[in-house]
Structure formats: structure tokens, C-alpha cells
Amino acid sequence: SELWTHPTLCFTKEGLSSPLTTLPSQALQTEAIKLFKTCQLFINVTIDTPAIDYHVTLAQCALQLQNEIYCQLIKQTRKRQPHGPPGPLQ
């Protein structure tokens, strides 16, 4: 489907300038943008034992923005366009 190859849903190294979903307040929109940076760290950094608590805290915070995190995870785990390098494996 053409929808699944749209840049909005494909992996990017750049941060988001706005949330991927509609959120009711500016505060939640700001949190969604921060959440994307957290998502990038979680995907690209190997989880070691001392970092488990940190990652659990991140996951708990992400639950407040469930729809946004789902969209962000889809975006970051989708393959890039054919001319780009592959996305992260984790």
C-alpha cells in the first residue's frame, strides 16, 4: 500500500517537529516530541542490566501517550525507502 511507504510512517534519524497524533494540549504535544527522542534511544541503545530501571521508567511514561508511541514505533521500525540504508534491528 502507498500509505505504508509515506515518509510520515518511515524511519528517520531526525527528531519530530510535531506529534504524529492529535493531542488535546500543548503540554502533551511537547511530551510526545520528547517521547520520540526517548523512542530513538530505546531502539538504538543496547539495554544492559544497570539500565533496566531507566528503560522501565521510560516505558511507564510512554503509557500516558499510547497512541503516539504506537505511531512512533511504527515509524521507527518501518524499513526506509529503497534508496536508504536499513533501519535499526533492535
All heavy atoms as an XYZ file, in Angstrom:
710
protein
N       0.830     -1.182      0.000
C       0.000      0.000      0.000
C       0.877      1.249      0.000
O       1.906      1.297      0.664
C      -0.902     -0.020      1.225
O      -1.538      1.221      1.394
N       0.453      2.240     -0.721
C       1.179      3.508     -0.792
C       1.283      4.168      0.582
O       2.264      4.836      0.899
C       0.469      4.426     -1.774
C       1.264      5.656     -2.125
C       0.588      6.450     -3.223
O       0.314      5.884     -4.289
O       0.352      7.644     -2.991
N       0.275      3.977      1.421
C       0.267      4.563      2.762
C       1.485      4.135      3.573
O       2.102      4.940      4.265
C      -1.016      4.159      3.498
C      -1.137      4.642      4.936
C      -1.241      6.159      4.979
C      -2.348      4.020      5.596
N       1.881      2.871      3.473
C       2.992      2.346      4.273
C       4.355      2.829      3.796
O       5.349      2.655      4.472
C       2.952      0.825      4.307
C       1.808      0.345      5.138
C       0.658     -0.221      4.678
C       1.688      0.406      6.556
N      -0.171     -0.505      5.729
C       0.438     -0.138      6.897
C       2.516      0.870      7.584
C       0.000     -0.226      8.214
C       2.075      0.780      8.891
C       0.833      0.231      9.190
N       4.437      3.440      2.634
C       5.711      3.970      2.161
C       5.793      5.489      2.302
O       6.787      6.095      1.931
C       5.948      3.582      0.684
O       4.877      4.102     -0.107
C       6.046      2.065      0.524
N       4.767      6.106      2.858
C       4.758      7.555      3.063
C       5.830      7.916      4.102
O       6.000      7.223      5.100
C       3.380      8.003      3.545
C       3.212      9.485      3.515
N       3.673     10.295      4.519
C       2.652     10.286      2.583
C       3.398     11.553      4.219
N       2.778     11.573      3.041
N       6.589      8.992      3.889
C       7.672      9.385      4.811
C       7.233      9.549      6.267
O       8.025      9.340      7.183
C       8.156     10.715      4.242
C       7.757     10.696      2.815
C       6.509      9.871      2.728
N       5.977      9.893      6.486
C       5.489     10.045      7.852
C       5.596      8.740      8.623
O       5.800      8.744      9.833
C       4.018     10.531      7.850
O       3.962     11.779      7.173
C       3.476     10.681      9.250
N       5.465      7.623      7.946
C       5.499      6.323      8.610
C       6.803      5.569      8.410
O       6.876      4.390      8.723
C       4.331      5.460      8.129
C       2.951      5.935      8.549
C       1.884      5.015      7.975
C       2.825      6.022     10.052
N       7.829      6.219      7.895
C       9.107      5.553      7.671
C      10.185      6.081      8.612
O      10.164      7.237      9.008
C       9.555      5.718      6.214
S       8.519      4.788      5.063
N      11.119      5.232      8.924
C      12.227      5.533      9.827
C      12.922      6.850      9.476
O      13.073      7.194      8.313
C      13.252      4.398      9.757
C      14.492      4.653     10.566
C      14.528      4.324     11.900
C      15.600      5.236      9.990
C      15.666      4.559     12.658
C      16.748      5.480     10.727
C      16.776      5.141     12.067
N      13.322      7.569     10.516
C      14.101      8.785     10.330
C      15.074      8.959     11.488
O      14.791      8.517     12.598
C      13.186     10.033     10.238
O      13.995     11.170      9.991
C      12.402     10.259     11.511
N      16.221      9.551     11.213
C      17.170      9.874     12.273
C      16.830     11.228     12.895
O      17.215     11.512     14.014
C      18.591      9.917     11.726
C      19.166      8.563     11.418
C      20.613      8.690     10.991
C      21.209      7.332     10.711
N      22.615      7.425     10.321
N      16.135     12.070     12.157
C      15.787     13.398     12.635
C      14.650     13.307     13.665
O      13.838     12.401     13.626
C      15.337     14.300     11.481
C      16.433     14.629     10.500
C      16.712     13.520      9.517
O      15.767     12.814      9.120
O      17.881     13.329      9.151
N      14.609     14.283     14.543
C      13.526     14.346     15.526
C      12.230     14.817     14.888
O      12.214     15.287     13.744
N      11.152     14.682     15.625
C       9.855     15.153     15.138
C       9.704     16.633     15.442
O      10.181     17.122     16.459
C       8.723     14.397     15.844
C       8.567     12.918     15.550
C       7.409     12.350     16.352
C       8.346     12.682     14.078
N       9.003     17.347     14.572
C       8.695     18.742     14.837
C       7.291     18.883     15.406
O       6.942     19.914     15.974
C       8.829     19.575     13.560
O       7.969     19.064     12.569
N       6.493     17.827     15.253
C       5.144     17.804     15.818
C       4.748     16.347     16.060
O       5.307     15.439     15.444
C       4.151     18.477     14.864
O       4.072     17.764     13.654
N       3.788     16.107     16.943
C       3.352     14.729     17.215
C       2.748     14.073     15.974
O       2.309     14.757     15.047
C       2.279     14.893     18.294
C       2.491     16.245     18.863
C       3.092     17.074     17.764
N       2.714     12.760     15.979
C       2.118     12.013     14.871
C       0.614     11.837     15.042
O      -0.073     11.429     14.116
C       2.795     10.642     14.746
C       4.298     10.674     14.452
C       4.861      9.268     14.470
C       4.579     11.362     13.131
N       0.117     12.131     16.233
C      -1.312     12.019     16.523
C      -1.834     13.365     16.998
O      -1.061     14.274     17.305
C      -1.575     10.956     17.611
O      -0.876     11.329     18.798
C      -1.139      9.580     17.166
N      -3.146     13.485     17.098
C      -3.772     14.703     17.603
C      -3.852     14.610     19.116
O      -4.429     13.662     19.652
C      -5.193     14.864     17.021
O      -5.098     14.859     15.598
C      -5.838     16.138     17.492
N      -3.251     15.585     19.794
C      -3.248     15.606     21.252
C      -3.948     16.864     21.741
O      -3.856     17.918     21.111
C      -1.807     15.528     21.775
C      -1.079     14.235     21.407
C       0.404     14.345     21.693
C      -1.673     13.060     22.167
N      -4.650     16.783     22.887
C      -5.506     17.875     23.327
C      -4.812     19.101     23.927
O      -5.448     20.126     24.099
C      -6.400     17.210     24.383
C      -5.588     16.085     24.899
C      -4.763     15.606     23.734
N      -3.529     19.010     24.251
C      -2.887     20.161     24.879
C      -1.452     20.331     24.380
O      -0.830     19.380     23.904
C      -2.872     20.003     26.404
O      -1.965     18.987     26.783
N      -0.945     21.544     24.533
C       0.433     21.836     24.144
C       1.410     21.030     24.995
O       2.440     20.568     24.512
C       0.705     23.338     24.282
C       2.091     23.738     23.826
C       2.337     23.470     22.347
O       1.477     23.709     21.509
N       3.511     22.968     22.014
N       1.075     20.830     26.267
C       1.947     20.067     27.164
C       2.107     18.627     26.670
O       3.224     18.088     26.653
C       1.399     20.084     28.587
N       1.015     18.009     26.256
C       1.089     16.640     25.739
C       1.820     16.600     24.400
O       2.544     15.644     24.112
C      -0.306     16.030     25.603
C      -0.967     15.593     26.902
C      -2.382     15.093     26.639
C      -0.146     14.517     27.599
N       1.663     17.633     23.589
C       2.372     17.690     22.320
C       3.884     17.768     22.561
O       4.659     17.086     21.896
C       1.898     18.888     21.501
C       0.475     18.729     21.005
C      -0.048     19.965     20.305
O       0.719     20.837     19.893
N      -1.362     20.051     20.164
N       4.281     18.559     23.548
C       5.698     18.668     23.908
C       6.212     17.338     24.426
O       7.309     16.892     24.065
C       5.894     19.775     24.966
O       5.421     21.008     24.423
C       7.349     19.912     25.368
N       5.424     16.659     25.248
C       5.811     15.346     25.769
C       5.945     14.324     24.643
O       6.823     13.465     24.673
C       4.807     14.855     26.813
C       4.904     15.563     28.140
C       6.279     15.424     28.776
O       6.805     14.304     28.853
O       6.839     16.461     29.183
N       5.080     14.410     23.650
C       5.141     13.479     22.514
C       6.443     13.651     21.732
O       7.051     12.673     21.303
C       3.937     13.681     21.603
N       6.876     14.886     21.573
C       8.126     15.139     20.856
C       9.307     14.610     21.662
O      10.221     14.000     21.115
C       8.251     16.638     20.527
C       7.175     17.010     19.499
C       9.639     16.977     20.004
C       6.999     18.488     19.279
N       9.270     14.795     22.989
C      10.316     14.243     23.860
C      10.283     12.719     23.808
O      11.318     12.060     23.825
C      10.118     14.698     25.306
C      10.460     16.126     25.569
C      10.318     16.382     27.067
C       9.967     17.792     27.374
N       9.707     17.991     28.806
N       9.077     12.172     23.739
C       8.901     10.723     23.699
C       9.570     10.126     22.463
O      10.132      9.039     22.513
C       7.418     10.378     23.723
C       7.042      8.910     23.724
C       7.578      8.221     24.977
C       5.540      8.765     23.650
N       9.541     10.844     21.358
C      10.174     10.359     20.144
C      11.676     10.212     20.345
O      12.282      9.225     19.931
C       9.881     11.289     18.967
C      10.380     10.762     17.655
C       9.718      9.730     17.017
C      11.519     11.280     17.073
C      10.173      9.229     15.804
C      11.986     10.790     15.863
C      11.311      9.763     15.234
N      12.294     11.181     21.012
C      13.723     11.097     21.304
C      14.004      9.894     22.206
O      14.980      9.170     22.011
C      14.204     12.385     21.971
C      14.188     13.570     21.042
C      14.587     14.845     21.753
C      14.415     16.036     20.825
N      14.679     17.303     21.506
N      13.119      9.671     23.171
C      13.247      8.524     24.059
C      13.116      7.228     23.272
O      13.868      6.274     23.475
C      12.168      8.583     25.154
O      12.341      9.785     25.886
C      12.244      7.393     26.084
N      12.170      7.194     22.351
C      11.946      6.023     21.499
C      13.197      5.723     20.682
O      13.620      4.566     20.574
C      10.746      6.289     20.593
S      10.335      4.952     19.470
N      13.812      6.765     20.136
C      15.038      6.577     19.363
C      16.150      5.987     20.236
O      16.864      5.080     19.808
C      15.505      7.902     18.763
C      14.655      8.356     17.609
C      15.112      9.688     17.064
O      15.313     10.647     17.797
N      15.276      9.748     15.753
N      16.297      6.491     21.455
C      17.305      5.949     22.364
C      17.025      4.484     22.677
O      17.915      3.645     22.669
C      17.340      6.743     23.676
C      18.067      8.065     23.645
C      17.859      8.804     24.960
C      19.546      7.848     23.393
N      15.775      4.184     22.971
C      15.386      2.824     23.340
C      15.666      1.846     22.206
O      16.148      0.740     22.422
C      13.903      2.793     23.715
C      13.455      1.479     24.263
C      13.727      1.119     25.570
C      12.760      0.582     23.472
C      13.310     -0.098     26.088
C      12.337     -0.634     23.972
C      12.621     -0.968     25.281
N      15.384      2.258     20.992
C      15.580      1.383     19.835
C      17.055      1.195     19.513
O      17.490      0.106     19.147
C      14.834      1.945     18.608
C      13.334      1.807     18.796
C      15.267      1.252     17.325
C      12.512      2.512     17.744
N      17.843      2.248     19.647
C      19.215      2.226     19.156
C      20.284      1.910     20.194
O      21.427      1.687     19.824
C      19.549      3.565     18.490
C      18.733      3.768     17.233
O      18.701      2.907     16.373
N      18.051      4.879     17.145
N      19.935      1.887     21.465
C      20.921      1.630     22.520
C      20.642      0.259     23.132
O      19.520     -0.037     23.517
C      20.861      2.724     23.616
C      21.803      2.412     24.744
C      21.163      4.076     23.014
N      21.680     -0.560     23.206
C      21.536     -1.881     23.800
C      21.190     -1.751     25.282
O      21.788     -0.949     25.996
C      22.846     -2.678     23.646
O      23.176     -2.731     22.262
C      22.707     -4.072     24.201
N      20.218     -2.538     25.727
C      19.805     -2.493     27.131
C      20.717     -3.406     27.933
O      20.778     -4.607     27.702
C      18.337     -2.940     27.289
C      17.418     -2.038     26.491
C      17.940     -2.952     28.751
C      15.974     -2.487     26.452
N      21.417     -2.814     28.894
C      22.234     -3.619     29.789
C      21.604     -3.593     31.178
O      20.716     -2.801     31.463
C      23.696     -3.145     29.812
C      23.827     -1.682     30.190
O      22.790     -1.006     30.370
O      24.965     -1.211     30.318
N      22.030     -4.463     32.041
C      21.413     -4.642     33.351
C      21.275     -3.348     34.151
O      20.190     -3.068     34.658
C      22.180     -5.704     34.162
O      22.207     -6.904     33.387
C      21.502     -5.985     35.484
N      22.302     -2.509     34.264
C      22.136     -1.281     35.035
C      21.096     -0.313     34.453
O      20.553      0.524     35.158
C      23.521     -0.637     35.011
C      24.461     -1.727     34.671
C      23.684     -2.693     33.826
N      20.806     -0.434     33.181
C      19.874      0.496     32.541
C      18.421      0.019     32.565
O      17.535      0.738     32.111
C      20.300      0.731     31.100
N      18.167     -1.158     33.093
C      16.804     -1.705     33.095
C      15.825     -0.751     33.778
O      14.757     -0.477     33.238
C      16.773     -3.098     33.766
C      17.573     -4.102     32.949
C      15.345     -3.576     34.000
C      16.954     -4.491     31.629
N      16.157     -0.251     34.963
C      15.249      0.649     35.685
C      14.926      1.891     34.861
O      13.788      2.360     34.834
C      15.842      1.056     37.034
C      15.883     -0.099     38.022
O      15.131     -1.077     37.839
O      16.668     -0.008     38.984
N      15.930      2.424     34.183
C      15.728      3.599     33.343
C      14.728      3.282     32.238
O      13.797      4.046     31.991
C      17.071      4.051     32.757
C      16.965      5.168     31.762
C      16.681      6.469     32.173
C      17.147      4.923     30.407
C      16.589      7.498     31.263
C      17.053      5.950     29.484
C      16.778      7.239     29.912
O      16.677      8.251     29.006
N      14.900      2.143     31.593
C      14.007      1.772     30.493
C      12.595      1.474     30.986
O      11.621      1.769     30.295
C      14.573      0.600     29.704
C      15.728      0.987     28.831
N      15.566      1.679     27.654
C      17.061      0.827     28.976
C      16.734      1.905     27.101
N      17.666      1.407     27.879
N      12.469      0.909     32.173
C      11.137      0.669     32.747
C      10.436      1.999     32.994
O       9.250      2.164     32.685
C      11.243     -0.158     34.049
C       9.919     -0.155     34.808
C      11.663     -1.586     33.728
N      11.161      2.978     33.527
C      10.595      4.305     33.764
C      10.151      4.940     32.452
O       9.067      5.530     32.375
C      11.620      5.217     34.474
O      11.977      4.602     35.708
C      11.054      6.593     34.737
N      10.970      4.817     31.425
C      10.598      5.363     30.118
C       9.322      4.714     29.599
O       8.440      5.386     29.069
C      11.724      5.148     29.104
C      13.001      5.935     29.321
C      14.023      5.563     28.252
C      12.741      7.413     29.319
N       9.224      3.403     29.750
C       8.039      2.679     29.278
C       6.796      3.119     30.041
O       5.726      3.293     29.451
C       8.253      1.176     29.420
N       6.914      3.329     31.334
C       5.771      3.767     32.136
C       5.307      5.154     31.708
O       4.110      5.411     31.622
C       6.126      3.743     33.622
C       6.258      2.338     34.165
C       6.831      2.293     35.576
O       7.499      3.232     36.019
N       6.563      1.214     36.282
N       6.248      6.033     31.441
C       5.894      7.379     30.966
C       5.222      7.309     29.597
O       4.290      8.060     29.320
C       7.132      8.266     30.901
S       7.819      8.662     32.509
N       5.686      6.404     28.765
C       5.143      6.273     27.417
C       3.686      5.823     27.428
O       2.929      6.146     26.511
C       5.980      5.290     26.601
N       3.266      5.114     28.451
C       1.891      4.631     28.520
C       0.882      5.781     28.560
O      -0.267      5.612     28.187
C       1.704      3.717     29.732
C       2.430      2.380     29.632
C       2.244      1.586     30.922
C       1.936      1.584     28.442
N       1.329      6.939     28.990
C       0.432      8.095     29.026
C       0.106      8.602     27.623
O      -0.879      9.298     27.427
C       1.076      9.224     29.842
C       1.286      8.866     31.283
C       2.037      9.954     32.026
O       2.077     11.100     31.596
N       2.631      9.594     33.142
N       0.922      8.242     26.669
C       0.735      8.685     25.281
C       0.709      7.463     24.361
O       1.443      7.382     23.381
C       1.877      9.625     24.879
C       1.964     10.928     25.659
C       3.304     11.588     25.423
C       0.830     11.854     25.284
N      -0.167      6.518     24.664
C      -0.180      5.239     23.955
C      -0.295      5.362     22.447
O       0.487      4.766     21.711
C      -1.313      4.359     24.471
C      -1.043      3.791     25.825
C      -2.197      2.917     26.296
O      -3.100      2.592     25.527
N      -2.175      2.558     27.561
N      -1.261      6.108     21.958
C      -1.443      6.211     20.510
C      -0.216      6.823     19.850
O       0.213      6.390     18.787
C      -2.684      7.036     20.168
C      -3.958      6.321     20.531
O      -3.977      5.108     20.664
N      -5.026      7.065     20.726
N       0.361      7.834     20.506
C       1.541      8.489     19.953
C       2.719      7.519     19.899
O       3.413      7.428     18.894
C       1.896      9.715     20.800
C       3.075     10.488     20.287
C       2.829     11.213     18.975
O       1.662     11.492     18.622
O       3.823     11.506     18.285
N       2.946      6.750     20.975
C       4.090      5.830     20.988
C       3.896      4.735     19.947
O       4.851      4.327     19.295
C       4.374      5.248     22.386
C       5.719      4.519     22.414
C       3.308      4.301     22.848
C       6.921      5.363     22.283
N       2.675      4.277     19.741
C       2.437      3.271     18.704
C       2.823      3.822     17.332
O       3.497      3.149     16.555
C       0.977      2.818     18.675
C       0.552      2.033     19.888
C      -0.733      2.151     20.391
C       1.425      1.172     20.552
C      -1.140      1.432     21.507
C       1.026      0.456     21.671
C      -0.254      0.596     22.135
O      -0.660     -0.112     23.233
N       2.398      5.036     17.046
C       2.739      5.646     15.753
C       4.240      5.837     15.619
O       4.817      5.583     14.561
C       2.026      6.986     15.598
S       0.253      6.840     15.357
N       4.885      6.267     16.701
C       6.327      6.481     16.655
C       7.087      5.178     16.463
O       8.056      5.119     15.705
C       6.804      7.195     17.920
C       6.328      8.630     17.989
C       6.781      9.339     19.245
O       7.561      8.822     20.029
N       6.281     10.552     19.438
N       6.648      4.113     17.141
C       7.314      2.817     16.977
C       7.132      2.281     15.567
O       8.061      1.707     14.990
C       6.808      1.814     18.014
C       7.309      2.046     19.431
C       6.591      1.130     20.414
C       8.802      1.860     19.519
N       5.944      2.462     15.009
C       5.729      2.045     13.621
C       6.673      2.811     12.712
O       7.344      2.238     11.847
C       4.261      2.264     13.195
C       3.355      1.255     13.901
C       4.113      2.171     11.679
C       1.876      1.556     13.765
N       6.765      4.122     12.925
C       7.631      4.951     12.098
C       9.077      4.490     12.179
O       9.760      4.356     11.180
C       7.520      6.407     12.538
C       8.454      7.355     11.807
C       8.277      8.772     12.330
C       9.137      9.762     11.582
N       8.845      9.866     10.154
N       9.562      4.218     13.382
C      10.967      3.910     13.565
C      11.336      2.470     13.230
O      12.507      2.154     13.098
C      11.403      4.237     14.995
C      11.453      5.730     15.256
C      12.306      6.465     14.256
O      11.810      6.998     13.277
N      13.603      6.492     14.458
N      10.367      1.595     13.097
C      10.689      0.209     12.758
C      10.326     -0.142     11.322
O      10.569     -1.254     10.880
C       9.994     -0.774     13.721
O       8.583     -0.546     13.697
C      10.524     -0.609     15.136
N       9.746      0.807     10.591
C       9.456      0.593      9.173
C      10.753      0.697      8.397
O      11.624      1.498      8.717
C       8.491      1.665      8.643
C       7.086      1.540      9.149
C       6.307      0.470      8.450
N       6.349      0.697      6.999
C       6.430     -0.273      6.107
N       6.472     -1.517      6.481
N       6.465      0.000      4.818
N      10.871     -0.090      7.366
C      12.051     -0.007      6.501
C      12.072      1.357      5.828
O      11.044      1.937      5.539
C      12.010     -1.101      5.445
C      12.204     -2.466      6.016
C      12.193     -3.489      4.909
C      12.376     -4.878      5.491
N      12.314     -5.905      4.471
N      13.267      1.815      5.552
C      13.415      3.082      4.843
C      13.066      2.896      3.382
O      12.892      1.780      2.903
C      14.849      3.581      4.945
C      15.214      3.997      6.328
C      16.553      4.644      6.293
N      17.004      4.902      7.645
C      18.089      5.564      7.925
N      18.851      6.027      6.971
N      18.444      5.760      9.161
N      13.024      3.999      2.698
C      12.784      3.953      1.262
C      13.883      3.105      0.622
O      14.965      2.983      1.167
C      12.797      5.369      0.694
C      11.720      6.274      1.284
C      10.319      5.832      0.897
O      10.120      5.089     -0.048
N       9.331      6.262      1.645
N      13.655      2.531     -0.547
C      14.633      1.639     -1.189
C      16.042      2.224     -1.325
O      17.013      1.503     -1.255
C      14.021      1.383     -2.575
C      12.578      1.641     -2.414
C      12.444      2.686     -1.332
N      16.172      3.542     -1.473
C      17.491      4.136     -1.673
C      18.222      4.391     -0.357
O      19.392      4.741     -0.364
C      17.357      5.446     -2.453
C      16.493      6.465     -1.754
N      15.124      6.419     -1.845
C      16.803      7.506     -0.963
C      14.626      7.419     -1.133
N      15.618      8.093     -0.589
N      17.573      4.201      0.794
C      18.214      4.476      2.090
C      18.756      3.218      2.745
O      18.385      2.099      2.375
N      19.636      3.382      3.735
C      20.155      2.228      4.464
C      19.052      1.609      5.336
O      18.061      2.264      5.624
C      21.288      2.820      5.307
C      20.992      4.272      5.400
C      20.205      4.640      4.178
N      19.226      0.376      5.767
C      18.204     -0.278      6.581
C      18.063      0.395      7.939
O      18.992      1.044      8.421
C      18.729     -1.705      6.733
C      20.201     -1.592      6.509
C      20.388     -0.449      5.553
N      16.909      0.245      8.555
C      16.649      0.815      9.873
C      17.290     -0.034     10.962
O      17.973     -1.018     10.696
N      17.062      0.352     12.211
C      17.667     -0.372     13.335
C      17.102     -1.787     13.473
O      15.995     -2.061     13.042
C      17.278      0.486     14.546
C      16.054      1.228     14.118
C      16.206      1.435     12.635
N      17.908     -2.663     14.062
C      17.487     -4.053     14.214
C      16.769     -4.334     15.531
O      15.960     -5.224     15.610
C      18.719     -4.971     14.122
C      19.438     -4.943     12.786
C      20.702     -5.810     12.853
C      18.532     -5.418     11.672
N      17.099     -3.582     16.583
C      16.508     -3.868     17.892
C      15.015     -3.636     17.855
O      14.254     -4.322     18.392
C      17.153     -2.991     18.963
C      16.732     -3.367     20.357
C      17.635     -2.688     21.377
O      18.831     -2.676     21.202
N      17.072     -2.143     22.401
